[in-house]
């Protein structure tokens, strides 16, 4: 589990949970950079019911036929590529935006149209708020001003009103996706599963500061040393650089540790502990007097 690219080996911040790696039943994971490494590669896009793709990472677009056969894809010329350009980059849209911004500057129009006021290359109008207040204060102000929208309402109502039903659904499904969760809600879901009647072993993996509560709530916490800092890896029991190493950590090292602790350690410990007593009992005639 050594990453040659970053020259970074795996880290073990705790040696007390090694055997639990092989007993994990439920795995909780973050999505964005934990699974994608913040590395997006263009594969395909659909424009006006036509599918376009990039072959061999050559930077050129190819039109995929209706059969879906990539070998029959037709390379597009530079002129054809301009025809499928995003709306914000088309000449007529840029002209409208330029005209509107000029009218707004001359106060000929007073009603702001954010899609026309913004720069053509930007996807939408953005608001950046800078403050020296603490995070809680800044968040409350952003909610009050309408910059932030309330998220996680559905999962909050579910955890409050019908947690047992939610738990039974989670434990029945092979995979569950929960979106727009706060760090507290992540840890609450882990706690809900961890404290169920069967007491399953849980593991949580993440790479950012918002995953710390989830990682610390689970039996085994695993951090990713990625592009989101080292908060998760510092708070976790184990840490490595890529999500793909999780398979080896659980299925290989977890299995080995389980064998060492569950079979080899206890077996030989009992042999060493009991054998002297048996030999001494032969010597003292199996007397039951306490030594």
Secondary structure, DSSP 8 states (H G I E B T S, - for coil): --BTTTTB--EES-SSSGGGGGGEEEEEE--HHHHHTT-----EEEETTEEEEE-TT-S-EEEE-TT--GGG-EE--HHHHHHTS-GGGSHHHHHHHHHHHHHHHTTS--S--HHHHS-TTSSS-------SS-HHHHHHHHHHTTSS----HHHHHHHHH-HHHHHHHHHHSS-----S--HHHHHHHHHHHHTSTT--EEEEEESSGGGHHHHHHSSEEEEE-SSS-SHHHHHSSEEES-TTHHHHIIIIIHHHHHHIIIIIIHHHHHHHHHHHHHHHHHHTTT-----
